[in-house]
Amino acid sequence: MDRRSLVRSAGLASVLAAGVAPAVHAQATIRWRLASSFPKSLDTLWGVSETLSKKLSEMSGGKFQLSVHPAGELVPAFGVIDVVQKGSIEVTHTAPYYFTGKDTTFALASGIPFGFNARQMSAWMIQGNGRKLMNEFFATYDMVSFDGGHTGTQMGGWYRKPIKSLADLKGLKIRLGGGLVGEIMSKLGAVPQSIPGGEIYVALEKGTLDAVEWIGPHDDLKLGFYKVAPHYYYPGWWEGDAHGNILVNTKAWGSLPAEYKAMFESACAYASKEALAKYDALNPVALKQLAANRAQIQAFPQSVMDAAFKATMEVYADLDAKNPAWRKIYADMRAFQRDQLLWFRFAESRYDQYMATRKL
Amino acid sequence: MDRRSLVRSAGLASVLAAGVAPAVHAQATIRWRLASSFPKSLDTLWGVSETLSKKLSEMSGGKFQLSVHPAGELVPAFGVIDVVQKGSIEVTHTAPYYFTGKDTTFALASGIPFGFNARQMSAWMIQGNGRKLMNEFFATYDMVSFDGGHTGTQMGGWYRKPIKSLADLKGLKIRLGGGLVGEIMSKLGAVPQSIPGGEIYVALEKGTLDAVEWIGPHDDLKLGFYKVAPHYYYPGWWEGDAHGNILVNTKAWGSLPAEYKAMFESACAYASKEALAKYDALNPVALKQLAANRAQIQAFPQSVMDAAFKATMEVYADLDAKNPAWRKIYADMRAFQRDQLLWFRFAESRYDQYMATRKL
């Protein structure tokens, strides 16, 4: 804030003229807008924006106002990057892998097939080079990124018929989420479909669609896919985690007083922890309901996992060859992941595996 | 910016000198002290206090000052609860399981043997009843608790000789951390030792101590135990996670302006995420160094795990019978854990297990 606008905003000109000084605020009121890629119905993801806004207001005594808007209210779900880049909206909450059409490198900020789990992604972003490298990339889109939550490992979707081997993916008409999975599924013989969210259920019912990937039990239950495509597979090998990003226009960020910058960063961490906690608390409740509704919960066969892994590595080799921005960040991410996988093999995995066998 | 510099910078000094009322602060300066249970040498845990202090200062423009003090500087590591309860120090950062001597219920705030992993603990605290129930308990000690970090699953410690079966625990002189593990290890035949941290290495070297449990690779490497007790076991079944708590005197908390309360809560979340990310990033690096130094990294035998599990459940049954505060919170924790274990068995575990087998 510059001095003149402070004086103006405090309305001092007229007061001074009259000879009395009013109270002076430490900070002027900031009004920003956030356009989310998520609808309100995805309450956990949408909740990140609401919590961020609430915390900013509380911390600033109501002086940092962030009005939050679900997908479609100000701009469409996939229009959010353009408006933040332009600066007509200051903030978005999105999953960057929606924007691989602009540059595949976007995907690395939210997670790639056979990438990190939530804890590992968090470690790379916070303590590794993840946030730093992604922000160098985002700077070319006039944006800076912050922690916007994690989903944890997602489910692999709903299928009308069982997937017993790779042959069952041939010609499979599947509706997929963002990122690189479409290209990989195509290599495996599936035929990814573009179809609006609201039309999925009917398409599955009619059989014009064979399968759909959504998120996990909590979000999936609401849409009722178990009624028309009861084979529910895990894991979503293309989403060991989906990391939400809060993206802010660089110029808007630069204009923010230091106190508000610190508030923003901490509020993002708070909202992020809350989102993952919500998913972890809500998913088992929904999973039990799905099981009660005869969803057939089953693991992808090893052969399908292995074929998917192989196809994925081929896609990454291609990307390494043709996209330098991708190659640089991907190399750093994989080096970090190798260490993570090494460490998680010991105490963490053994503990989790042991607990999975206990009756409590 | 404080009032005086604001007024000066606005060039108002002369106006005020002419008889105009001064500006009014949005917030007065708050000066609190934090006594940590952790020494600076445990840089990751100690770092929670430093980050909290830094973020509070940044968010408040220097008006919320938290001076942070490592164990022993103001009060001993295990004296922190008493001074915060009295209100002579406003804040501590500690692991509540150090205080099971006061009441075993303390342990539930940081984690118990065969309890949650870090993500599950976070979910219980934030989205389950964990923080709420623990705060009802902490209120009887005139304290309120906040998120103070996670270690992740710890290692099971350093042993001079291999642990091949339960028989190898008989008479084993072991130095253990906080919480209930001492009682459980005693049931298994071991003889827990009280010995100051600085004397452990020499005692292991001389053989007056057979084993020591510390934290994980990053913290353990610094102490060099691998040289004198090279058998390094996992997992630390008594610490699937150790959750740090920031505890604030209730009266001090009540006196805090709403803005500062919100800043405090968000800064805790930020510091907590950072601490776990640090452990996850640093542990694999240290693990590789330990392996290069010929640490014998190995899993506890299944029979030892099973005996420990059985002994632990007996201890919990006893506690349920004699401590109503424990019983109430433990029941809630276990119900939540059952759901967590159910859900983690599917997408999350399968994904982690698959990734553990990949060459990247």
Interface residues (C-beta under 8 A of the other chain):
Chain A: R3 L6 V7 L12 L16 G19 V20 A21 A23 V24 H25 A26 Q27 K55 E58 M59 S60 G61 F114 N117 A118 R119 Q120 S122 A123 W124 M125 I126 Q127 G128 D147 G152 T153 Q154 M155 G156 G216 P217 Y234 P235 G236 W237 G240 A258 E259 K261 A262 M263 E265 S266 A267 A269 Y270 S272 K273 E274 L276 A277 K278 D280 A281 L282 N283 P284 V285 L287 K288 I297 A299 M305 F309 R334 F336 Q337 R338 D339 Q340 L341 L342 W343 F344 R345 F346 A347 E348 S349 R350 Y351 D352 Q353 Y354 M355 A356 R358 L360
Chain B: M1 R3 L6 V7 S9 A10 L12 V15 L16 G19 V20 A21 P22 A23 V24 H25 A26 Q27 K55 E58 M59 S60 G61 F114 N117 A118 R119 Q120 S122 A123 W124 M125 I126 Q127 G128 D147 G152 T153 Q154 M155 G156 G216 P217 Y234 P235 G236 W237 G240 A258 E259 K261 A262 M263 E265 S266 A267 A269 Y270 S272 K273 E274 L276 A277 K278 D280 A281 L282 N283 P284 V285 L287 K288 I297 A299 M305 F309 R334 F336 Q337 R338 D339 Q340 L341 L342 W343 F344 R345 F346 A347 E348 S349 R350 Y351 D352 Q353 Y354 M355 A356 R358 L360
